[in-house]
Amino acid sequence: MPRMLISGGNGFLGSFLAEQAIKEGIEVVVVDDFSTSSEINVPDEVKLVRKKIEDHDDESRYEYVAHLAARPSPEDYITNPISTLLSNSIGTKKMLDIALRSNAVFLYTSSSEVYGEAAIIPTPETYYGYVNPNGPRSCYDEGKRYSEALIMAYYRQYGLNVRIQRPFNVYGPRIRPDGQYGRVIPRFVAQALKGEPITIHGDGLQTRSFLYVDDWVRATWSMLTRDNISGHVFNIGSPDQISVAKLAQTIKELTSSNSRLEMTERREDDPTRRAADITKAKSILGWEPVVGLHQGLQETVEWLRGKIR
Ligand SMILES: NC(=O)c1ccc[n+]([C@@H]2O[C@H](COP(=O)([O-])OP(=O)(O)OC[C@H]3O[C@@H](n4cnc5c(N)ncnc54)[C@H](O)[C@@H]3O)[C@@H](O)[C@H]2O)c1
């Protein structure tokens, strides 16, 4: 039976990847320190190791190694900058060494945040980024950029079979529901359902592009299992932008909420616009998103309703 190791596999995206792998008849081992996930999200068949990936030594053999461990929420990583950097430096090296020993396919979830304040929207993979190397968000952005560089070094120096994806704001059921965690969709939904003000950082004109989790799973599975894409980087996101104020209004309507929209201080280095150029994923993976924002939000709101009190 083929085996897959997933770091951060108990999180939102990792748990969907673990489920998909089990469906495909793969034995899954997850290493997760529960730093940003609390309840168990993975099916019982998964072997769950509660540990920091930086501290994980593993002599087992795997066919697939997927490195997802990270602290991806700005509120969370800004208050935990050191562990944010370590999971995407030492943690990345640990996962690469396990993949190298196993001669496995290595998949990494980087982030659209490597682009920083992008000058080209929708942003193609060939854009190098405009990132503050030592600002409050640098622990996340530069961790992702360093990891990409390290992964490509293993590809060039050892011929490791690597694939890098840059997800753009993925959302859906099982996303961490507490507003404190800071992801925009669960935060707005929580505020709307509680009738509290929906708080928007800045003037709300900044844009984001959102990808429903089912679309992410299809893209990720294709990236893991396809031949001849070693060393490739793919944007995995939506080319459609929506302003944060419009998103807040849409969620307010979907939840039939009386909440008012409240503008708060803009966050430092918060990108102004975000949208994915997915030309490469379309042509090489034959992938594009199929779930519209409205439909995806409805599913997510229904799931969050059961979680938020
Ligand atoms: N969801 C998105 O919109 C999005 C966008 C861009 C990139 N990503 C990337 O995708 C990956 C998964 O994100 P997610 O949305 O599932 O986040 P998540 O917070 O739900 O999951 C991350 C998981 O990693 C674990 N973790 C964190 N640090 C760890 C460490 N040092 N050792 C072991 N486990 C650790 C957490 O406990 C959590 O279960 C991350 O690498 C993230 O940076 C996500």
The ligand as a Tripos MOL2 file, in Angstrom:
@<TRIPOS>MOLECULE
LIG
   44    48     1     0     0
SMALL
NO_CHARGES

@<TRIPOS>ATOM
      1 N1         -6.1220   28.1150    3.4960 N.am      1 LIG1
      2 C1         -5.5800   29.0300    2.7330 C.2       1 LIG1
      3 O1         -6.2570   29.9030    2.2380 O.2       1 LIG1
      4 C2         -4.1140   28.9960    2.3840 C.ar      1 LIG1
      5 C3         -3.6320   29.9600    1.4850 C.ar      1 LIG1
      6 C4         -2.2810   29.9520    1.1670 C.ar      1 LIG1
      7 C5         -1.4430   29.0000    1.7010 C.ar      1 LIG1
      8 N2         -1.9500   28.0790    2.5770 N.ar      1 LIG1
      9 C6         -1.0170   27.0980    3.1470 C.3       1 LIG1
     10 O2         -1.6300   25.8290    3.1670 O.3       1 LIG1
     11 C7         -1.2010   25.1010    4.3280 C.3       1 LIG1
     12 C8         -2.3920   24.6300    5.1240 C.3       1 LIG1
     13 O3         -3.1490   25.7510    5.5480 O.3       1 LIG1
     14 P1         -4.5300   25.5930    6.3010 P.3       1 LIG1
     15 O4         -5.4360   26.5950    5.7350 O.co2     1 LIG1
     16 O5         -4.9550   24.1720    6.3210 O.co2     1 LIG1
     17 O6         -4.1050   26.0710    7.7670 O.3       1 LIG1
     18 P2         -4.4500   25.4240    9.1950 P.3       1 LIG1
     19 O7         -3.9850   26.4070   10.2020 O.co2     1 LIG1
     20 O8         -5.8660   24.9740    9.2370 O.co2     1 LIG1
     21 O9         -3.5260   24.1370    9.1970 O.3       1 LIG1
     22 C9         -2.1560   24.1640    9.4750 C.3       1 LIG1
     23 C10        -1.8500   22.9650   10.3610 C.3       1 LIG1
     24 O10        -0.4430   22.9380   10.6310 O.3       1 LIG1
     25 C11        -0.2530   22.6380   12.0090 C.3       1 LIG1
     26 N3          1.0470   23.1800   12.3750 N.ar      1 LIG1
     27 C12         1.4240   24.4750   12.4650 C.ar      1 LIG1
     28 N4          2.7180   24.5740   12.7970 N.ar      1 LIG1
     29 C13         3.1680   23.2840   12.9260 C.ar      1 LIG1
     30 C14         4.4300   22.7110   13.2530 C.ar      1 LIG1
     31 N5          5.4870   23.4810   13.4970 N.pl3     1 LIG1
     32 N6          4.5240   21.3640   13.2800 N.ar      1 LIG1
     33 C15         3.4510   20.5730   13.0300 C.ar      1 LIG1
     34 N7          2.2290   21.0640   12.7150 N.ar      1 LIG1
     35 C16         2.1010   22.4020   12.6610 C.ar      1 LIG1
     36 C17        -1.4290   23.2890   12.7110 C.3       1 LIG1
     37 O11        -1.6910   22.7480   13.9830 O.3       1 LIG1
     38 C18        -2.5580   23.0330   11.7140 C.3       1 LIG1
     39 O12        -3.2320   21.8180   11.9770 O.3       1 LIG1
     40 C19        -0.2810   26.0410    5.0910 C.3       1 LIG1
     41 O13         1.0500   25.7630    4.7320 O.3       1 LIG1
     42 C20        -0.6690   27.4060    4.5860 C.3       1 LIG1
     43 O14         0.3870   28.3230    4.6990 O.3       1 LIG1
     44 C21        -3.2610   28.0740    2.9390 C.ar      1 LIG1
@<TRIPOS>BOND
     1     1     2 1
     2     2     3 2
     3     2     4 1
     4     4     5 ar
     5     4    44 ar
     6     5     6 ar
     7     6     7 ar
     8     7     8 ar
     9     8     9 1
    10     8    44 ar
    11     9    10 1
    12     9    42 1
    13    10    11 1
    14    11    12 1
    15    11    40 1
    16    12    13 1
    17    13    14 1
    18    14    15 2
    19    14    16 1
    20    14    17 1
    21    17    18 1
    22    18    19 2
    23    18    20 1
    24    18    21 1
    25    21    22 1
    26    22    23 1
    27    23    24 1
    28    23    38 1
    29    24    25 1
    30    25    26 1
    31    25    36 1
    32    26    27 ar
    33    26    35 ar
    34    27    28 ar
    35    28    29 ar
    36    29    30 ar
    37    29    35 ar
    38    30    31 1
    39    30    32 ar
    40    32    33 ar
    41    33    34 ar
    42    34    35 ar
    43    36    37 1
    44    36    38 1
    45    38    39 1
    46    40    41 1
    47    40    42 1
    48    42    43 1
@<TRIPOS>SUBSTRUCTURE
     1 LIG1         1 GROUP 0 **** ****
